[in-house]
Amino acid sequence: MDFPKLEIIRRFSESAQDYDEYARIQKETAERLANALNPWQFSIPEGSILEVGAGTGLLTQHISKMYSKRELLITDASDKMLELNKKKLSEYTHLQYQNLDVETAEWEEEKYSLITSNFMLHWLRHPAETVAKMLPSLKPGGLLLMSFPGDDTFPQWRKNCLDLGLPYTGNPLPDLEEIVIKLSMGPVKVDYYEDQTNLEYPSVYDFYRELKKSASGTSLTGKKLGIKQLRLLDSYWREKNNGKVNVHYHTAFIAVKRDL
């Protein structure tokens, strides 16, 4: 199956109006990423700030307050997402908006003091390579700070499908170790942190609905379950977890500081 970039963008555009209501894990992680930025807030060099994959502004709303006296370039591949972001944060006059495909972008050297992104890397064809191309665009002493779901996400989902002999329909997710190794090759210092975020749902159908409404249900593999298979998975999953569907996200945070 070819990488469905246009389909991903289309699904995010269609989900834009409902996104904030259903993007629970994205919202929680955006707040945590903003908190992680606090210690770096006054140590990055002077200059503009770039947010990639900004969506409807879950992270933008935090960094726009933290850096109210700097120019912030807010980007996404979905015009619809950017429209909502701009509407929500219209009071901030230091924000500039631009449609940007990070995989095909030309990265000007030493342009940004900070490049940041929340829960975007897993929608790229080659996450590690794409982020590595951004690093020369950091000013000396500049910071790249990102969060994403790592490849140990959804262990229960995978295990339950294996137990039942069903295909696992979740998407492949970025390998944190691969990204760290790739980014460590330049004149930078790389730090990372990973943990587990737990969510519960009344049923598999509620879990799938949240994925769909937050545009996270776009398949990168083309795999899907039939109605009977879904019923079997839902029954088995809830039976093993006291009537609930438990979902674990492997949440990864990575900070890359460019040498002076």
C-alpha positions as CSV (number, residue, x, y, z in Angstrom):
1,M,0.0,0.0,0.0
2,D,1.4,3.4,-1.0
3,F,1.8,6.0,1.8
4,P,-1.6,7.8,1.9
5,K,-0.4,11.4,2.5
6,L,-3.3,13.1,0.8
7,E,-5.8,10.9,2.6
8,I,-4.2,11.8,5.9
9,I,-4.5,15.5,5.2
10,R,-8.1,15.0,3.9
11,R,-9.1,13.2,7.1
12,F,-7.7,15.8,9.4
13,S,-9.5,18.5,7.4
14,E,-12.8,16.7,7.7
15,S,-12.2,16.2,11.5
16,A,-11.2,19.8,12.2
17,Q,-14.5,20.9,13.7
18,D,-14.7,18.0,16.2
19,Y,-11.0,17.6,16.7
20,D,-10.6,19.4,20.1
21,E,-13.5,17.5,21.6
22,Y,-12.1,14.0,20.8
23,A,-8.3,14.6,20.8
24,R,-7.8,13.6,24.4
25,I,-4.3,12.2,24.3
26,Q,-3.2,15.0,22.0
27,K,-4.5,17.6,24.3
28,E,-2.9,16.0,27.4
29,T,0.4,15.6,25.7
30,A,0.4,19.2,24.4
31,E,0.1,20.4,28.0
32,R,2.9,18.2,29.1
33,L,5.1,19.3,26.2
34,A,4.5,23.0,27.1
35,N,5.4,22.1,30.7
36,A,8.6,20.4,29.5
37,L,9.4,23.6,27.6
38,N,9.3,25.8,30.7
39,P,12.9,25.1,31.9
40,W,14.2,26.1,28.4
41,Q,11.9,29.1,28.0
42,F,14.6,31.8,28.6
43,S,17.6,29.8,27.5
44,I,17.0,29.6,23.8
45,P,18.6,32.2,21.5
46,E,16.8,35.2,20.1
47,G,14.8,34.6,17.0
48,S,11.6,33.2,15.6
49,I,9.8,30.0,16.6
50,L,8.4,27.3,14.3
51,E,5.6,24.9,15.1
52,V,5.0,22.1,12.6
53,G,1.8,20.0,12.5
54,A,0.1,22.6,14.7
55,G,-3.4,21.5,13.9
56,T,-6.2,23.4,15.7
57,G,-3.8,24.9,18.2
58,L,-3.6,22.5,21.2
59,L,0.1,23.4,21.6
60,T,0.0,26.8,19.9
61,Q,-2.2,28.2,22.7
62,H,0.6,27.4,25.2
63,I,3.6,28.6,23.2
64,S,1.8,31.8,22.0
65,K,1.5,32.9,25.7
66,M,5.1,31.8,26.6
67,Y,6.7,33.7,23.7
68,S,4.4,36.7,23.4
69,K,7.2,38.9,22.2
70,R,8.5,36.7,19.5
71,E,7.3,35.9,16.0
72,L,5.8,32.4,15.8
73,L,5.3,30.7,12.5
74,I,2.4,28.2,12.9
75,T,2.2,25.5,10.2
76,D,0.2,22.5,9.2
77,A,-0.5,20.6,6.0
78,S,-4.3,21.1,6.4
79,D,-5.6,24.6,5.6
80,K,-8.8,23.7,7.5
81,M,-6.9,23.0,10.7
82,L,-4.9,26.2,10.3
83,E,-8.1,28.2,9.8
84,L,-9.5,27.0,13.1
85,N,-6.2,27.5,14.9
86,K,-6.1,31.1,13.6
87,K,-9.7,31.7,14.6
88,K,-9.2,30.4,18.1
89,L,-6.1,32.5,18.7
90,S,-7.0,35.6,16.8
91,E,-6.1,37.8,19.8
92,Y,-2.4,37.0,19.3
93,T,-0.9,39.3,16.6
94,H,2.5,37.8,16.7
95,L,1.4,34.5,15.0
96,Q,1.9,33.9,11.3
97,Y,0.3,31.0,9.5
98,Q,1.5,28.9,6.6
99,N,0.6,25.6,5.0
100,L,3.7,23.4,5.2
101,D,4.5,19.9,4.1
102,V,7.5,19.1,6.4
103,E,8.6,16.2,4.2
104,T,9.2,18.3,1.1
105,A,10.1,21.6,2.7
106,E,13.4,23.4,2.1
107,W,15.0,24.1,5.5
108,E,16.9,27.4,5.6
109,E,20.0,27.2,7.8
110,E,20.1,28.8,11.3
111,K,16.7,30.4,11.1
112,Y,14.7,29.3,14.2
113,S,15.5,29.5,17.9
114,L,12.8,26.8,18.6
115,I,11.1,24.1,16.5
116,T,8.4,22.2,18.2
117,S,5.6,19.8,17.4
118,N,3.0,17.7,19.3
119,F,1.8,14.3,18.1
120,M,2.7,14.8,14.4
121,L,5.8,12.5,13.7
122,H,3.8,9.3,13.3
123,W,2.0,10.8,10.3
124,L,5.2,11.0,8.3
125,R,6.5,8.5,5.9
126,H,10.1,8.7,7.3
127,P,9.9,10.4,10.8
128,A,13.6,10.1,11.8
129,E,14.9,11.3,8.4
130,T,12.4,14.2,8.2
131,V,13.2,15.5,11.7
132,A,17.0,15.2,11.0
133,K,16.5,17.5,8.0
134,M,15.1,20.2,10.3
135,L,18.1,20.4,12.6
136,P,20.3,22.6,10.4
137,S,17.5,25.2,10.6
138,L,18.1,25.7,14.3
139,K,20.2,28.6,15.4
140,P,23.3,27.7,17.4
141,G,21.9,27.0,20.9
142,G,18.5,26.4,19.4
143,L,16.1,23.7,20.6
144,L,13.9,21.1,18.9
145,L,11.2,19.8,21.2
146,M,8.6,17.2,20.1
147,S,6.2,14.6,21.4
148,F,4.8,11.5,19.6
149,P,3.3,8.1,20.3
150,G,6.1,5.5,20.3
151,D,6.1,2.0,18.9
152,D,5.1,0.4,22.2
153,T,1.7,2.0,22.0
154,F,-1.4,-0.2,22.2
155,P,0.1,-3.4,23.7
156,Q,-3.4,-4.6,24.8
157,W,-4.9,-4.1,21.4
158,R,-2.1,-6.0,19.7
159,K,-2.2,-8.8,22.3
160,N,-5.9,-9.2,22.1
161,C,-5.8,-9.4,18.4
162,L,-3.1,-12.0,18.6
163,D,-5.1,-14.1,21.1
164,L,-8.1,-14.1,18.8
165,G,-6.2,-14.6,15.6
166,L,-7.4,-11.3,14.3
167,P,-5.3,-8.8,12.2
168,Y,-4.0,-5.9,14.3
169,T,-5.2,-2.8,12.4
170,G,-3.3,-0.1,14.3
171,N,-0.7,1.8,12.4
172,P,3.1,1.3,12.7
173,L,4.5,4.0,15.0
174,P,7.9,5.7,15.3
175,D,10.8,3.9,16.9
176,L,12.2,6.2,19.6
177,E,15.6,4.6,19.6
178,E,15.9,5.0,15.8
179,I,15.0,8.7,16.0
180,V,17.5,9.3,18.9
181,I,20.3,7.6,17.0
182,K,19.5,9.5,13.8
183,L,19.4,12.9,15.5
184,S,22.6,12.3,17.5
185,M,24.7,12.3,14.4
186,G,25.0,16.1,14.2
187,P,26.5,18.8,16.5
188,V,23.7,18.4,19.0
189,K,22.8,17.1,22.4
190,V,19.8,14.7,22.5
191,D,17.6,14.1,25.6
192,Y,14.5,12.0,25.7
193,Y,11.8,10.8,28.1
194,E,9.2,8.2,27.7
195,D,6.3,7.0,29.8
196,Q,2.8,5.4,29.5
197,T,-0.5,7.2,29.4
198,N,-3.6,5.1,30.1
199,L,-7.1,5.7,28.8
200,E,-10.3,3.7,29.2
201,Y,-13.4,3.4,27.0
202,P,-16.8,1.7,27.5
203,S,-16.2,-0.4,24.4
204,V,-14.0,-0.9,21.3
205,Y,-16.6,1.1,19.4
206,D,-16.0,4.1,21.6
207,F,-12.3,3.7,21.2
208,Y,-12.6,3.5,17.4
209,R,-15.0,6.5,17.4
210,E,-12.4,8.7,19.2
211,L,-9.7,7.6,16.7
212,K,-11.9,8.5,13.8
213,K,-13.1,11.8,15.2
214,S,-9.6,12.9,16.0
215,A,-8.4,11.8,12.5
216,S,-6.2,9.1,14.1
217,G,-8.1,6.2,12.4
218,T,-6.6,6.7,9.0
219,S,-5.0,3.4,8.1
220,L,-1.4,3.3,6.8
221,T,-1.7,-0.4,6.1
222,G,-5.1,-0.9,4.6
223,K,-6.0,-3.5,7.3
224,K,-9.5,-3.5,8.8
225,L,-11.9,-5.7,10.7
226,G,-15.3,-6.9,9.7
227,I,-18.4,-6.5,11.9
228,K,-18.2,-10.0,13.5
229,Q,-14.5,-9.5,14.1
230,L,-15.2,-6.2,15.9
231,R,-17.8,-7.8,18.1
232,L,-15.4,-10.6,19.0
233,L,-12.6,-8.2,19.9
234,D,-14.9,-5.9,21.9
235,S,-16.3,-8.8,23.9
236,Y,-12.9,-10.4,24.6
237,W,-11.2,-7.1,25.5
238,R,-14.0,-6.0,28.0
239,E,-14.1,-9.5,29.5
240,K,-10.4,-9.3,30.3
241,N,-10.6,-5.7,31.8
242,N,-13.7,-5.7,34.0
243,G,-16.1,-4.5,31.4
244,K,-13.9,-1.7,30.0
245,V,-11.5,-1.3,27.1
246,N,-8.1,-0.2,28.4
247,V,-5.7,1.6,26.0
248,H,-2.0,2.4,26.8
249,Y,-0.1,5.0,24.9
250,H,3.7,4.9,24.8
251,T,4.3,8.7,25.0
252,A,7.7,9.9,23.9
253,F,9.3,13.3,24.4
254,I,12.5,14.3,22.6
255,A,14.6,17.5,23.1
256,V,17.5,18.3,20.7
257,K,19.8,21.2,21.6
258,R,22.1,22.5,18.9
259,D,25.6,23.2,19.9
260,L,26.7,26.8,20.2
